[in-house]
Amino acid sequence: MADLQKLKQAMGNLDEDLVNEIVNKFVAGGPTQAEAQEVVVACQQGMELVGENFEKGEYFVGDLIFAGELLATSIDALKPVLGDAKGESRGTIVLGTVEGDVHDIGKNIFGSMAEAAGFTVVDIGIDQPPEVFVEAVRKHKPQIVGFSGVLTLAIDAMKRTIEALKAEGLGAGVKVIIGGNAVSEEACEYVGADAWTKNAAEAVKICGKWV
């Protein structure tokens, strides 16, 4: 069995060589599916360390992107052992950049980190009007909806989208988090969201508390 604590720390340190060494040696040892799931959890815990380092200002956006790629590589290596087995999802997040805005870097980082934390993420893309969010929420029945927006005009688009969800009777029991350069405490109150942040790692923590 792999040294899970060592793997967690290696992932947190973004030590690509050590992570690959541990994971590849583990797979070569003929592990069980249950053991492979434990390794996935250790990798996810390492991603939490990455998020903490980002919050402290020790890591930057590029480090978050690299961490997501490192996690994806590790999961791919484990797939032959994992088979079709999937860990229990912590919940579903419908995520998208609102109408009028085409920025997606922050959205993508948050989506990757949320998946690493055990969420099922349904990313509907950029420049999405309220009706697309409504249809996605109706179809996927998420616990959380995430709006991303960098431009100032995104704030009004977020407000319209929340109003559309409520008009369709889809707002009850669904938490809304907004993120991006355009958001603030005032914007959160204006659009009627439950939380806001400009920090992807913090956003994942907030979602974790909700579920």
TIMARZA-979972 format. One line per field, with one value per residue (C-alpha): residue number from 1; residue in three letters; x, z, y. Coordinates in nm, 3 decimals. Layout:
<nodes>
i: NUM; ...
aa: ALA; ...
px: X; ...
pz: Z; ...
py: Y; ...
</nodes>
This chain:
<nodes>
i: 1; 2; 3; 4; 5; 6; 7; 8; 9; 10; 11; 12; 13; 14; 15; 16; 17; 18; 19; 20; 21; 22; 23; 24; 25; 26; 27; 28; 29; 30; 31; 32; 33; 34; 35; 36; 37; 38; 39; 40; 41; 42; 43; 44; 45; 46; 47; 48; 49; 50; 51; 52; 53; 54; 55; 56; 57; 58; 59; 60; 61; 62; 63; 64; 65; 66; 67; 68; 69; 70; 71; 72; 73; 74; 75; 76; 77; 78; 79; 80; 81; 82; 83; 84; 85; 86; 87; 88; 89; 90; 91; 92; 93; 94; 95; 96; 97; 98; 99; 100; 101; 102; 103; 104; 105; 106; 107; 108; 109; 110; 111; 112; 113; 114; 115; 116; 117; 118; 119; 120; 121; 122; 123; 124; 125; 126; 127; 128; 129; 130; 131; 132; 133; 134; 135; 136; 137; 138; 139; 140; 141; 142; 143; 144; 145; 146; 147; 148; 149; 150; 151; 152; 153; 154; 155; 156; 157; 158; 159; 160; 161; 162; 163; 164; 165; 166; 167; 168; 169; 170; 171; 172; 173; 174; 175; 176; 177; 178; 179; 180; 181; 182; 183; 184; 185; 186; 187; 188; 189; 190; 191; 192; 193; 194; 195; 196; 197; 198; 199; 200; 201; 202; 203; 204; 205; 206; 207; 208; 209; 210; 211
aa: MET; ALA; ASP; LEU; GLN; LYS; LEU; LYS; GLN; ALA; MET; GLY; ASN; LEU; ASP; GLU; ASP; LEU; VAL; ASN; GLU; ILE; VAL; ASN; LYS; PHE; VAL; ALA; GLY; GLY; PRO; THR; GLN; ALA; GLU; ALA; GLN; GLU; VAL; VAL; VAL; ALA; CYS; GLN; GLN; GLY; MET; GLU; LEU; VAL; GLY; GLU; ASN; PHE; GLU; LYS; GLY; GLU; TYR; PHE; VAL; GLY; ASP; LEU; ILE; PHE; ALA; GLY; GLU; LEU; LEU; ALA; THR; SER; ILE; ASP; ALA; LEU; LYS; PRO; VAL; LEU; GLY; ASP; ALA; LYS; GLY; GLU; SER; ARG; GLY; THR; ILE; VAL; LEU; GLY; THR; VAL; GLU; GLY; ASP; VAL; HIS; ASP; ILE; GLY; LYS; ASN; ILE; PHE; GLY; SER; MET; ALA; GLU; ALA; ALA; GLY; PHE; THR; VAL; VAL; ASP; ILE; GLY; ILE; ASP; GLN; PRO; PRO; GLU; VAL; PHE; VAL; GLU; ALA; VAL; ARG; LYS; HIS; LYS; PRO; GLN; ILE; VAL; GLY; PHE; SER; GLY; VAL; LEU; THR; LEU; ALA; ILE; ASP; ALA; MET; LYS; ARG; THR; ILE; GLU; ALA; LEU; LYS; ALA; GLU; GLY; LEU; GLY; ALA; GLY; VAL; LYS; VAL; ILE; ILE; GLY; GLY; ASN; ALA; VAL; SER; GLU; GLU; ALA; CYS; GLU; TYR; VAL; GLY; ALA; ASP; ALA; TRP; THR; LYS; ASN; ALA; ALA; GLU; ALA; VAL; LYS; ILE; CYS; GLY; LYS; TRP; VAL
px: 0.000; 0.121; 0.234; -0.078; 0.064; 0.373; 0.156; -0.066; 0.238; 0.399; 0.081; 0.065; 0.428; 0.360; 0.640; 0.551; 0.831; 0.750; 0.374; 0.425; 0.673; 0.436; 0.131; 0.306; 0.471; 0.134; -0.039; 0.242; 0.187; -0.153; -0.369; -0.738; -1.005; -1.067; -0.697; -0.697; -0.987; -0.784; -0.503; -0.749; -0.857; -0.493; -0.446; -0.758; -0.627; -0.303; -0.508; -0.652; -0.295; -0.242; -0.551; -0.426; -0.089; -0.269; -0.468; -0.145; -0.001; 0.266; 0.117; -0.017; -0.273; -0.020; 0.042; -0.331; -0.345; -0.039; -0.190; -0.507; -0.303; -0.099; -0.415; -0.564; -0.246; -0.259; -0.625; -0.555; -0.279; -0.520; -0.807; -0.709; -0.744; -1.045; -1.242; -1.591; -1.589; -1.638; -1.621; -1.941; -1.996; -2.020; -2.278; -2.335; -2.232; -2.366; -2.102; -2.083; -1.979; -2.287; -2.428; -2.213; -1.886; -1.644; -1.374; -1.319; -0.979; -1.111; -1.414; -1.196; -0.963; -1.256; -1.415; -1.096; -1.048; -1.412; -1.383; -1.064; -1.255; -1.510; -1.786; -1.956; -1.914; -2.136; -1.962; -2.200; -1.939; -1.914; -2.157; -2.458; -2.803; -3.036; -3.242; -2.938; -2.867; -3.236; -3.231; -2.906; -3.043; -3.366; -3.175; -2.892; -3.063; -2.748; -2.702; -2.493; -2.484; -2.169; -2.167; -1.842; -1.795; -1.504; -1.683; -1.901; -2.199; -2.183; -2.340; -2.673; -2.658; -2.613; -2.913; -3.128; -3.019; -3.107; -3.444; -3.503; -3.425; -3.668; -3.935; -3.912; -3.934; -3.575; -3.423; -3.533; -3.260; -2.997; -2.706; -2.558; -2.195; -2.052; -1.690; -1.466; -1.311; -1.650; -1.791; -1.800; -2.008; -2.234; -2.269; -2.354; -2.638; -2.758; -2.784; -2.922; -2.642; -2.554; -2.178; -1.905; -1.530; -1.246; -1.048; -1.108; -0.972; -1.198; -1.493; -1.434; -1.423; -1.753; -1.916; -1.778; -1.944; -2.276; -2.287
pz: 0.000; -0.079; 0.195; 0.189; 0.412; 0.193; -0.119; 0.032; 0.120; -0.219; -0.392; -0.161; -0.244; -0.618; -0.630; -0.967; -0.970; -0.624; -0.686; -1.011; -0.843; -0.558; -0.780; -1.047; -0.789; -0.621; -0.947; -1.033; -0.701; -0.802; -0.550; -0.485; -0.600; -0.240; -0.192; -0.511; -0.380; -0.066; -0.287; -0.468; -0.131; -0.038; -0.366; -0.294; 0.053; -0.111; -0.329; -0.012; 0.097; -0.238; -0.176; 0.168; 0.026; -0.236; 0.036; 0.220; -0.094; -0.123; -0.445; -0.747; -1.022; -1.229; -0.935; -0.908; -1.277; -1.245; -0.938; -1.131; -1.414; -1.167; -1.006; -1.345; -1.438; -1.110; -1.157; -1.513; -1.382; -1.126; -1.371; -1.458; -1.089; -1.018; -1.312; -1.314; -0.942; -0.831; -0.486; -0.345; -0.469; -0.207; -0.422; -0.764; -0.872; -1.189; -1.297; -1.570; -1.678; -1.704; -2.013; -2.165; -2.018; -2.188; -1.921; -1.795; -1.626; -1.273; -1.347; -1.475; -1.175; -0.935; -1.131; -1.119; -0.748; -0.673; -0.862; -0.673; -0.350; -0.447; -0.612; -0.939; -1.153; -1.451; -1.640; -1.890; -2.034; -2.094; -2.192; -2.079; -2.053; -1.760; -1.947; -1.994; -1.620; -1.555; -1.783; -1.629; -1.276; -1.377; -1.539; -1.291; -0.964; -0.805; -0.445; -0.558; -0.856; -0.930; -1.138; -1.269; -1.402; -1.458; -1.629; -1.438; -1.659; -1.524; -1.197; -1.359; -1.552; -1.224; -1.077; -1.378; -1.359; -0.991; -1.057; -1.343; -1.118; -0.855; -1.117; -1.229; -0.871; -0.876; -0.611; -0.302; -0.150; -0.402; -0.278; -0.512; -0.500; -0.724; -0.815; -1.035; -1.037; -1.059; -0.734; -0.388; -0.072; -0.217; -0.544; -0.353; -0.171; -0.491; -0.695; -0.408; -0.389; -0.075; -0.088; -0.291; -0.326; -0.564; -0.440; -0.594; -0.291; -0.057; -0.286; -0.253; 0.126; 0.126; -0.088; 0.143; 0.441; 0.259; 0.199
py: 0.000; 0.350; 0.588; 0.805; 1.078; 1.104; 1.121; 1.389; 1.602; 1.547; 1.664; 1.964; 2.045; 2.008; 1.751; 1.598; 1.340; 1.206; 1.196; 1.003; 0.768; 0.686; 0.641; 0.434; 0.207; 0.163; 0.065; -0.180; -0.355; -0.492; -0.302; -0.347; -0.106; 0.003; 0.080; 0.286; 0.491; 0.565; 0.692; 0.920; 1.063; 1.128; 1.317; 1.521; 1.604; 1.717; 1.951; 2.100; 2.181; 2.349; 2.560; 2.658; 2.763; 2.970; 3.146; 3.226; 3.382; 3.112; 2.970; 3.154; 3.091; 2.901; 2.668; 2.594; 2.509; 2.283; 2.113; 2.037; 1.884; 1.680; 1.548; 1.458; 1.268; 1.074; 0.982; 0.865; 0.638; 0.492; 0.433; 0.073; -0.012; 0.205; 0.066; 0.212; 0.271; 0.627; 0.771; 0.908; 1.262; 1.535; 1.709; 1.861; 2.209; 2.371; 2.621; 2.881; 3.229; 3.447; 3.617; 3.889; 3.763; 3.522; 3.488; 3.136; 3.099; 3.150; 2.934; 2.653; 2.665; 2.652; 2.368; 2.162; 2.222; 2.140; 1.812; 1.734; 1.798; 1.534; 1.740; 1.656; 1.967; 2.046; 2.327; 2.486; 2.721; 3.094; 3.372; 3.170; 3.334; 3.271; 3.013; 2.788; 2.796; 2.724; 2.421; 2.291; 2.324; 2.153; 1.867; 1.808; 1.910; 2.056; 2.159; 2.458; 2.693; 2.893; 3.212; 3.353; 3.703; 3.940; 4.229; 4.476; 4.393; 4.037; 4.155; 4.237; 3.911; 3.722; 3.901; 3.814; 3.451; 3.417; 3.581; 3.334; 3.038; 3.164; 3.234; 2.871; 2.746; 2.619; 2.844; 2.655; 2.441; 2.557; 2.767; 3.028; 3.136; 3.409; 3.467; 3.679; 4.023; 4.191; 4.052; 4.209; 4.200; 4.468; 4.276; 3.959; 4.135; 4.303; 3.983; 3.776; 3.520; 3.324; 3.384; 3.550; 3.521; 3.602; 3.303; 2.959; 2.774; 2.969; 2.899; 2.524; 2.560; 2.746; 2.478; 2.211; 2.374; 2.389; 2.015
</nodes>
